[in-house]
Structure formats: C-alpha cells, structure tokens
Amino acid sequence: MGSFSQDRLEEKVYKTISLLLVSKKLYSIPENAFVTIRRVELSTDNKAATVYYTYLGDEALGEKVKNALLRSTGVIQHHLSTSMKTKNTPKLIFKEDIELEKARHVDELLNEIKAHNSL
C-alpha cells in the first residue's frame, strides 16, 4: 500500500479514466465492450501508472479494447495533466485484469469437485 498522497493520486487517475469512459470521450473504445477500470497502481516514484481494466466480450473484442486504450493514451494523459496537481503526469500502462477470470476458473473447479463428490 502506498502513502496517503500516492493513494489519492491513484484514486484521481482511476476516477479520471472512468469518467472519460462513461462520458464516451474516448471515441475509439468499442461501444459494446463495457470497459471497466478495476484499479490503478502507481509506481513508487509516481512516473508510471498501471491501469487494470476488464471488459465484457470475446477475445477479439478484448484486442480492440486494448488497442483503443493504447490509442487513447494521449487524450487520457491530457485530461490527467489538467486535473492532477503534480509536476509530472504518470505514464499509463494498460493491463487486462485477469483476477475475475481466475476466480471463475477456481469456482468451476470447485463445482466440478462438488459434483464429483456427490456421485
């Protein structure tokens, strides 16, 4: 866990990107993707921010979402630079959050075990 100010900066990045997604200001994001920002992690020097996202859809749509987020980095950076009161704006690194997928897989395995034990 980071310091109080780092936590506040992570929250600022999270809210700014989420607001841009909701307000449809990131025009290259496919409308049927339902992209959600899950969390943001700033580096200790605040020069990089890893943005974890999820989407609803298949892998082909996931690739479109990834490319759209990368193309939108400049727009996001601009909005962050105007809303953050810091000397530098962190470089954005987008990563798909696979925690939900891992949880689904564990749940499936547990259900298989439960079904097997009930036989």
C-alpha positions as CSV (number, residue, x, y, z in Angstrom):
1,M,0.0,0.0,0.0
2,G,1.3,3.4,-0.9
3,S,1.4,6.6,1.1
4,F,-1.7,8.7,1.6
5,S,-0.8,11.1,-1.3
6,Q,0.0,8.2,-3.6
7,D,-3.3,6.6,-2.8
8,R,-5.0,9.9,-3.6
9,L,-3.2,10.1,-6.9
10,E,-4.2,6.5,-7.8
11,E,-7.8,7.4,-7.0
12,K,-7.5,10.6,-9.2
13,V,-6.2,8.5,-12.1
14,Y,-8.9,5.9,-11.6
15,K,-11.7,8.5,-11.4
16,T,-10.5,10.5,-14.4
17,I,-10.2,7.5,-16.7
18,S,-13.5,6.1,-15.5
19,L,-15.2,9.4,-16.2
20,L,-13.8,9.5,-19.7
21,L,-15.1,6.0,-20.4
22,V,-18.6,6.8,-19.0
23,S,-18.8,10.1,-20.9
24,K,-17.7,8.5,-24.1
25,K,-14.9,10.9,-24.6
26,L,-12.6,8.0,-25.6
27,Y,-14.1,7.7,-29.1
28,S,-12.1,4.6,-30.1
29,I,-13.5,2.4,-27.4
30,P,-16.0,-0.1,-28.9
31,E,-19.4,0.8,-27.6
32,N,-20.4,-2.8,-27.0
33,A,-17.3,-3.6,-24.8
34,F,-18.5,-2.3,-21.4
35,V,-15.0,-1.5,-20.3
36,T,-14.4,-1.0,-16.5
37,I,-11.3,0.2,-14.8
38,R,-10.7,-2.1,-11.8
39,R,-7.8,-0.5,-10.2
40,V,-4.7,1.8,-10.7
41,E,-1.3,1.2,-9.2
42,L,1.3,4.0,-9.2
43,S,5.0,3.3,-9.2
44,T,6.8,4.5,-6.1
45,D,8.2,7.5,-8.0
46,N,4.7,8.3,-9.5
47,K,6.2,8.2,-13.0
48,A,4.1,5.2,-14.2
49,A,0.6,4.1,-13.5
50,T,-0.6,0.6,-14.3
51,V,-4.3,0.7,-15.1
52,Y,-6.1,-2.6,-14.8
53,Y,-9.3,-3.0,-16.8
54,T,-11.9,-5.5,-17.7
55,Y,-14.4,-5.8,-20.5
56,L,-17.4,-7.9,-21.4
57,G,-16.9,-9.8,-24.7
58,D,-14.8,-12.3,-26.6
59,E,-11.0,-12.2,-27.2
60,A,-11.4,-10.3,-30.5
61,L,-13.2,-7.5,-28.7
62,G,-10.6,-7.6,-26.0
63,E,-7.9,-6.9,-28.6
64,K,-9.9,-4.0,-29.9
65,V,-10.3,-2.6,-26.4
66,K,-6.6,-2.9,-25.7
67,N,-5.7,-1.1,-28.9
68,A,-8.3,1.6,-28.3
69,L,-7.0,2.2,-24.8
70,L,-3.5,2.5,-26.2
71,R,-4.6,4.9,-28.9
72,S,-6.5,7.0,-26.3
73,T,-3.4,7.3,-24.0
74,G,-2.7,10.9,-25.3
75,V,-6.3,12.1,-24.6
76,I,-6.2,10.5,-21.1
77,Q,-2.7,12.0,-20.4
78,H,-4.0,15.4,-21.4
79,H,-7.0,15.1,-19.0
80,L,-4.8,13.9,-16.2
81,S,-2.3,16.7,-16.7
82,T,-5.1,19.3,-16.3
83,S,-6.7,17.6,-13.3
84,M,-3.6,16.5,-11.3
85,K,-1.7,18.9,-9.3
86,T,1.7,17.2,-9.8
87,K,4.9,18.1,-11.6
88,N,4.7,15.2,-13.9
89,T,1.8,13.1,-15.2
90,P,2.4,9.3,-14.9
91,K,3.0,7.2,-18.0
92,L,0.0,5.0,-18.5
93,I,0.4,1.2,-18.8
94,F,-2.8,-0.7,-19.5
95,K,-3.2,-4.3,-18.4
96,E,-6.2,-6.5,-18.6
97,D,-7.3,-7.5,-15.1
98,I,-7.5,-11.3,-15.1
99,E,-8.5,-11.7,-11.5
100,L,-12.1,-12.3,-12.3
101,E,-11.2,-14.9,-14.9
102,K,-9.1,-16.7,-12.3
103,A,-11.9,-16.5,-9.8
104,R,-14.3,-18.0,-12.4
105,H,-11.9,-20.8,-13.1
106,V,-11.5,-21.6,-9.4
107,D,-15.3,-21.6,-9.0
108,E,-15.7,-24.0,-11.9
109,L,-13.1,-26.4,-10.4
110,L,-14.9,-26.3,-7.0
111,N,-18.2,-27.0,-8.7
112,E,-16.6,-30.0,-10.6
113,I,-15.2,-31.3,-7.3
114,K,-18.6,-30.9,-5.6
115,A,-20.4,-32.6,-8.5
116,H,-17.8,-35.5,-8.4
117,N,-18.1,-35.9,-4.6
118,S,-21.9,-36.1,-4.8
119,L,-21.9,-39.1,-7.1
